[in-house]
Amino acid sequence: MSQAAPATTPVTGARASASVDASGSFGTLYPYSAQTDLGRSRAINEDSVLALPPLFIVADGMGGHEAGEVASSIAVETIREYTPHRADTSALARALKRANKAILDAVTSGAGRKGMGTTCTALLLRDGQCAIAHVGDSRAYLLREGRLSQLTHDHSVVGALIRSGHLTPAEARVHPNRNVITRALGSETEVAIDTHLIPVLPKDRLLICSDGLTTMIEDAYIQQILSTHAEPVMATQALINAANNAGGRDNISCIVIDITREGSASRNAPSRSKLWRWIAIWMVLASIILGAIGFGIFNYAQTKAYLAPAPSGKVNIYQGLPGHMLGISLNTLSVETTVVLETLSIADQEKIGDNIAYDSVENAQRALEQMVQYARPAEKSPPKSKAP
């Protein structure tokens, strides 16, 4: 039988009883259930579980009696103390690193045993985001639209062999080195923490668990249980029962968290009225900014002038700059001249085609006059007659 615990306190390892559970709901946002079980083969439970919304942690201690449970408990308490107030993966990873130091300090002070350590998978839910910090071979999963995905990588010998293609998950469950992990809190001074940040959606279901579950049953069976048990408390109990029925060789810890439609909508975005209010404000600001920019450009354009060919083939002088902005022309016709474009030199025809800007209409007129003058052939003197 499960022993009930307040939903706002850590669910630590069950020392005397077979199983401990805490279930609850973070408002209407995240209904959850957390359970830890001794299993069929262990004398003590070295796992520690925290269900303190929006923070959820599973830590699987190692090192034997008065060691593993000490390490996992220190990890949970330290992370709880230093957890960030938002879904910040870097800050959550720093909390795990503080836990790593706290475990090492406990060994030095005699509060724990040399060689003790713990895995740790911590999950923080804030504003529609799920921040995960992870070390070891405990796991985080996401069930979305009936499909189960593992969100974390196992830091273990068999985990590396699976990723490299040398082992299948089924072979890993019976491998002689299946319990050898390559990274843990308390194992060394500096520890690398894996982090992930994922958006959560309505009807998503999250699972954090120790390897006491995943070494006993396959992911396909976990997916089936999570998909067929509507209530988190029923899902966690079914997972633990399945692991025990498969042998229960280790302590088994599970946390199941549901993302409800109401919670996701209220956390992911402001209310509809507030949203439209902000949209309206930004539209007004954008209009003001664009209007100021447009006014400045139009005023600047009016200080310029350029030459351009008219449909008649003659050259006209325009005040402003070529083109439009926001549907408004940046130029007006200033002078219709009688100069025919083709009577000008090729070079000047190209200049006019390029719409070169002048500082004023007067300057544009003088430039055109110079082009006409340059194109007019010089008057020749009459030929001198030859003397007889």
C-alpha positions as CSV (number, residue, x, y, z in Angstrom):
1,M,0.0,0.0,0.0
2,S,1.1,3.6,-0.6
3,Q,1.7,5.9,2.2
4,A,0.3,9.4,1.5
5,A,2.5,12.4,1.9
6,P,1.8,16.1,1.6
7,A,2.1,17.3,-2.0
8,T,4.3,20.3,-1.0
9,T,7.0,18.2,0.7
10,P,9.8,16.0,-0.8
11,V,8.9,12.4,-1.3
12,T,12.2,10.9,0.0
13,G,13.2,7.2,-0.1
14,A,10.9,4.8,1.8
15,R,13.1,3.4,4.6
16,A,10.5,1.4,6.5
17,S,7.5,1.2,4.2
18,A,7.4,-0.3,0.8
19,S,6.2,2.7,-1.0
20,V,5.6,6.5,-0.5
21,D,3.6,8.7,-2.8
22,A,2.5,12.3,-3.1
23,S,-0.1,13.5,-5.5
24,G,-1.6,16.9,-6.2
25,S,-2.2,19.7,-8.6
26,F,-0.2,22.9,-9.1
27,G,-3.4,25.0,-9.2
28,T,-5.2,23.8,-12.3
29,L,-2.0,23.8,-14.2
30,Y,-0.1,20.5,-13.6
31,P,-1.9,17.6,-12.0
32,Y,0.9,15.3,-10.8
33,S,1.8,12.2,-8.9
34,A,5.2,11.2,-7.4
35,Q,5.9,7.8,-6.0
36,T,9.0,5.9,-4.8
37,D,9.1,2.2,-4.0
38,L,11.6,-0.1,-2.4
39,G,11.4,-2.7,-5.1
40,R,11.7,-6.5,-4.6
41,S,15.5,-6.9,-3.9
42,R,16.7,-3.9,-1.9
43,A,16.8,-3.5,1.9
44,I,16.8,0.3,1.8
45,N,15.6,2.9,-0.6
46,E,18.4,5.2,-1.8
47,D,16.2,7.2,-4.1
48,S,14.9,10.7,-3.2
49,V,12.1,12.4,-5.0
50,L,10.9,16.0,-4.9
51,A,7.4,17.0,-5.9
52,L,7.3,20.7,-5.1
53,P,5.6,22.4,-8.1
54,P,6.9,23.8,-10.3
55,L,10.0,21.8,-9.4
56,F,10.2,18.1,-9.7
57,I,13.3,15.9,-9.1
58,V,14.3,12.3,-9.1
59,A,17.7,11.4,-7.6
60,D,19.0,7.8,-7.5
61,G,21.6,7.5,-4.8
62,M,24.6,5.1,-4.9
63,G,27.2,4.0,-2.4
64,G,25.3,1.7,-0.1
65,H,23.6,2.2,3.3
66,E,24.2,5.6,4.9
67,A,25.7,6.8,1.6
68,G,23.3,6.6,-1.4
69,E,20.3,7.9,0.4
70,V,22.4,10.6,2.0
71,A,23.7,11.8,-1.3
72,S,20.3,11.8,-3.0
73,S,18.7,13.6,-0.1
74,I,21.5,16.3,-0.1
75,A,21.0,16.8,-3.9
76,V,17.3,17.3,-3.6
77,E,17.5,19.7,-0.7
78,T,20.3,21.7,-2.3
79,I,18.6,22.0,-5.6
80,R,15.3,23.0,-3.9
81,E,17.2,25.8,-2.1
82,Y,18.9,27.2,-5.2
83,T,16.3,26.5,-7.9
84,P,15.6,29.5,-10.2
85,H,12.3,31.3,-10.3
86,R,12.0,30.9,-14.1
87,A,12.6,28.1,-16.7
88,D,16.3,29.0,-16.9
89,T,18.4,25.9,-17.8
90,S,21.7,27.6,-17.0
91,A,20.5,28.6,-13.5
92,L,19.0,25.1,-12.9
93,A,22.4,23.5,-14.0
94,R,24.1,25.8,-11.4
95,A,21.8,24.4,-8.7
96,L,22.9,20.9,-9.6
97,K,26.5,21.9,-9.5
98,R,25.9,23.3,-6.0
99,A,24.4,20.0,-5.1
100,N,27.6,18.3,-6.4
101,K,29.7,20.4,-4.1
102,A,27.4,19.9,-1.2
103,I,27.8,16.1,-1.5
104,L,31.6,16.3,-1.7
105,D,31.6,18.6,1.3
106,A,29.5,16.1,3.2
107,V,32.0,13.4,2.6
108,T,34.8,15.7,3.9
109,S,32.9,16.7,7.0
110,G,31.9,13.1,7.8
111,A,28.2,13.6,7.1
112,G,28.4,10.9,4.4
113,R,30.6,8.1,3.1
114,K,33.4,8.3,0.6
115,G,32.3,7.2,-2.8
116,M,28.7,8.2,-2.3
117,G,26.9,9.9,-5.2
118,T,23.6,10.3,-7.0
119,T,22.0,10.6,-10.4
120,C,19.7,13.6,-10.7
121,T,17.0,14.6,-13.2
122,A,15.4,17.9,-12.3
123,L,12.5,19.5,-14.2
124,L,11.2,23.0,-13.8
125,L,7.9,24.1,-15.3
126,R,7.3,27.8,-15.9
127,D,5.2,29.8,-18.3
128,G,4.7,27.0,-20.8
129,Q,8.4,26.0,-20.8
130,C,10.0,22.9,-19.3
131,A,13.7,23.3,-18.2
132,I,15.6,20.1,-17.6
133,A,19.0,19.6,-15.9
134,H,20.3,16.1,-15.9
135,V,23.2,13.9,-14.9
136,G,23.4,10.1,-14.6
137,D,20.9,7.4,-15.9
138,S,17.6,8.5,-14.4
139,R,15.4,9.8,-17.2
140,A,12.9,12.3,-18.4
141,Y,10.3,11.4,-21.0
142,L,7.6,13.3,-22.9
143,L,4.4,11.7,-24.0
144,R,2.8,13.8,-26.8
145,E,-0.1,12.7,-28.9
146,G,0.4,9.1,-27.8
147,R,4.1,9.0,-28.7
148,L,6.8,8.6,-26.0
149,S,10.2,10.4,-26.4
150,Q,13.2,10.2,-24.1
151,L,14.3,13.8,-23.4
152,T,17.6,12.9,-21.6
153,H,20.7,10.8,-22.4
154,D,21.9,8.1,-20.1
155,H,25.4,8.8,-18.7
156,S,26.2,5.1,-18.4
157,V,28.4,2.5,-20.1
158,V,25.4,0.8,-21.7
159,G,23.9,4.2,-22.7
160,A,27.0,5.0,-24.6
161,L,27.0,1.6,-26.3
162,I,23.3,2.0,-27.3
163,R,24.0,5.4,-28.8
164,S,27.0,4.1,-30.7
165,G,24.9,1.2,-32.1
166,H,26.8,-1.6,-30.3
167,L,23.9,-2.6,-28.0
168,T,20.1,-2.7,-28.3
169,P,18.0,-1.4,-25.4
170,A,16.9,-5.0,-24.7
171,E,20.6,-6.2,-24.6
172,A,21.5,-3.3,-22.3
173,R,18.9,-4.5,-19.7
174,V,20.9,-7.7,-19.1
175,H,24.4,-6.4,-19.8
176,P,26.9,-7.0,-16.9
177,N,27.8,-3.3,-16.8
178,R,24.2,-2.0,-16.9
179,N,24.6,-0.4,-13.5
180,V,27.9,1.4,-14.3
181,I,27.3,5.1,-14.8
182,T,29.9,7.5,-16.2
183,R,28.6,10.7,-14.6
184,A,27.0,11.5,-11.3
185,L,26.8,14.2,-8.6
186,G,29.5,13.6,-6.0
187,S,31.8,11.7,-8.3
188,E,34.2,14.5,-9.0
189,T,34.8,18.2,-8.3
190,E,33.6,19.3,-11.7
191,V,30.6,17.6,-13.3
192,A,29.0,18.4,-16.7
193,I,25.3,18.9,-16.6
194,D,23.1,18.2,-19.6
195,T,20.3,20.8,-20.1
196,H,17.2,21.0,-22.3
197,L,14.4,23.6,-22.7
198,I,11.2,22.4,-24.4
199,P,7.8,24.0,-24.8
200,V,5.0,22.1,-23.2
201,L,1.6,21.8,-24.8
202,P,-1.9,21.0,-23.7
203,K,-2.4,17.2,-23.1
204,D,1.4,16.6,-22.8
205,R,2.4,14.2,-20.1
206,L,5.9,14.2,-18.5
207,L,7.6,11.4,-16.7
208,I,10.7,11.5,-14.6
209,C,12.0,8.1,-13.3
210,S,14.9,6.3,-11.9
211,D,16.6,3.3,-13.7
212,G,14.7,1.0,-11.4
213,L,11.8,1.5,-13.8
214,T,13.7,1.6,-17.2
215,T,15.9,-1.4,-16.5
216,M,12.8,-3.5,-15.8
217,I,10.3,-2.6,-18.6
218,E,10.7,-1.4,-22.1
219,D,9.8,2.1,-23.4
220,A,6.9,0.6,-25.4
221,Y,5.4,-0.7,-22.2
222,I,6.0,2.7,-20.5
223,Q,4.2,4.4,-23.4
224,Q,1.3,2.0,-23.1
225,I,0.8,2.6,-19.4
226,L,1.1,6.3,-19.7
227,S,-1.4,6.3,-22.6
228,T,-4.0,4.2,-20.9
229,H,-4.1,5.6,-17.3
230,A,-5.8,9.0,-17.3
231,E,-4.9,10.0,-13.7
232,P,-1.2,10.6,-12.8
233,V,-1.6,8.7,-9.6
234,M,-2.9,5.6,-11.4
235,A,-0.1,5.9,-14.0
236,T,2.7,6.1,-11.4
237,Q,1.3,3.1,-9.5
238,A,0.9,1.1,-12.7
239,L,4.5,1.9,-13.7
240,I,5.8,0.8,-10.3
241,N,3.7,-2.4,-10.3
242,A,5.0,-3.3,-13.8
243,A,8.6,-2.8,-12.7
244,N,8.0,-5.0,-9.6
245,N,6.2,-7.6,-11.6
246,A,9.3,-7.7,-13.9
247,G,11.6,-8.4,-11.0
248,G,11.9,-5.2,-9.1
249,R,15.7,-5.4,-8.9
250,D,16.2,-1.8,-7.7
251,N,14.3,1.0,-6.0
252,I,11.7,2.5,-8.3
253,S,10.8,6.2,-8.5
254,C,8.4,7.9,-10.8
255,I,6.9,11.3,-11.2
256,V,4.1,11.9,-13.7
257,I,3.0,15.4,-14.6
258,D,0.1,16.4,-16.8
259,I,-0.1,19.6,-18.8
260,T,-3.8,20.6,-18.8
261,R,-5.4,22.7,-21.6
262,E,-6.5,25.3,-19.0
263,G,-3.1,25.5,-17.4
264,S,-1.2,25.7,-20.7
265,A,-3.4,28.4,-22.0
266,S,-3.2,30.5,-18.9
267,R,0.6,30.1,-18.5
268,N,1.7,30.3,-22.1
269,A,0.1,33.6,-23.0
270,P,-1.6,36.7,-21.6
271,S,-5.4,36.9,-21.6
272,R,-7.0,37.5,-25.0
273,S,-8.0,41.1,-24.0
274,K,-4.5,41.9,-22.8
275,L,-3.0,40.4,-25.9
276,W,-5.2,42.6,-28.2
277,R,-4.4,45.6,-26.0
278,W,-0.6,45.1,-26.5
279,I,-1.1,44.5,-30.2
280,A,-3.0,47.8,-30.5
281,I,-0.3,49.6,-28.5
282,W,2.4,48.2,-30.8
283,M,0.5,49.1,-33.9
284,V,0.1,52.7,-32.7
285,L,3.8,52.9,-31.9
286,A,4.7,51.4,-35.2
287,S,2.5,53.9,-37.0
288,I,4.0,56.8,-35.2
289,I,7.6,55.6,-35.9
290,L,6.8,54.9,-39.6
291,G,5.1,58.3,-39.9
292,A,8.1,60.1,-38.4
293,I,10.5,58.3,-40.7
294,G,8.3,59.0,-43.7
295,F,8.0,62.6,-42.8
296,G,11.7,63.0,-42.5
297,I,12.4,61.2,-45.8
298,F,9.8,63.3,-47.6
299,N,11.2,66.5,-46.3
300,Y,14.7,65.5,-47.2
301,A,13.5,64.5,-50.7
302,Q,12.1,68.0,-51.3
303,T,15.6,69.5,-51.0
304,K,16.7,67.5,-54.0
305,A,16.0,67.4,-57.7
306,Y,16.8,65.2,-60.7
307,L,16.5,64.9,-64.5
308,A,14.3,62.3,-66.1
309,P,13.1,61.6,-69.7
310,A,9.4,62.2,-70.3
311,P,7.2,59.9,-72.5
312,S,7.5,62.6,-75.2
313,G,11.3,62.0,-75.4
314,K,12.1,65.4,-73.8
315,V,13.9,65.9,-70.5
316,N,12.0,67.1,-67.5
317,I,13.2,68.4,-64.1
318,Y,11.6,66.9,-61.0
319,Q,11.8,68.2,-57.4
320,G,12.4,65.4,-54.9
321,L,13.7,61.8,-55.4
322,P,12.7,59.0,-57.7
323,G,10.3,56.4,-56.3
324,H,7.5,56.1,-53.7
325,M,7.3,55.4,-50.0
326,L,4.2,53.8,-48.4
327,G,2.4,54.6,-51.6
328,I,3.3,58.3,-51.6
329,S,5.4,59.8,-54.4
330,L,8.6,61.4,-53.3
331,N,8.7,63.8,-56.3
332,T,6.7,66.3,-58.3
333,L,7.2,67.7,-61.8
334,S,8.9,71.1,-61.6
335,V,10.0,72.0,-65.2
336,E,9.0,70.7,-68.6
337,T,11.9,71.5,-70.9
338,T,12.1,71.5,-74.7
339,V,15.4,69.6,-74.6
340,V,15.2,66.3,-76.6
341,L,17.1,63.5,-74.8
342,E,18.5,62.0,-78.0
343,T,20.2,65.3,-78.9
344,L,22.5,65.0,-75.9
345,S,25.7,63.0,-75.7
346,I,25.5,59.3,-74.9
347,A,27.2,59.9,-71.6
348,D,24.7,62.5,-70.6
349,Q,21.8,60.4,-71.7
350,E,23.0,57.7,-69.3
351,K,23.4,60.2,-66.4
352,I,19.7,61.3,-67.0
353,G,18.7,57.7,-67.0
354,D,20.4,57.1,-63.7
355,N,18.4,59.9,-62.1
356,I,21.4,61.6,-60.5
357,A,20.3,63.8,-57.6
358,Y,21.1,67.5,-57.5
359,D,20.9,69.8,-54.5
360,S,18.1,72.0,-56.0
361,V,16.0,72.5,-59.1
362,E,18.2,75.4,-60.1
363,N,21.3,73.1,-60.0
364,A,19.5,70.6,-62.1
365,Q,18.7,73.3,-64.7
366,R,22.3,74.4,-64.9
367,A,23.4,70.8,-65.3
368,L,21.0,70.3,-68.2
369,E,22.1,73.6,-69.8
370,Q,25.7,72.4,-69.7
371,M,24.7,69.1,-71.3
372,V,23.0,71.0,-74.1
373,Q,26.0,73.2,-74.6
374,Y,28.3,70.2,-74.6
375,A,26.2,68.5,-77.3
376,R,26.0,71.6,-79.6
377,P,28.6,71.4,-82.4
378,A,31.2,74.2,-82.4
379,E,30.8,76.8,-85.1
380,K,33.4,76.5,-87.9
381,S,35.1,79.3,-89.7
382,P,34.7,79.5,-93.5
383,P,37.5,77.8,-95.4
384,K,40.2,80.1,-96.7
385,S,40.6,80.4,-100.5
386,K,43.9,79.4,-102.0
387,A,45.9,82.1,-103.7
388,P,46.2,81.7,-107.5
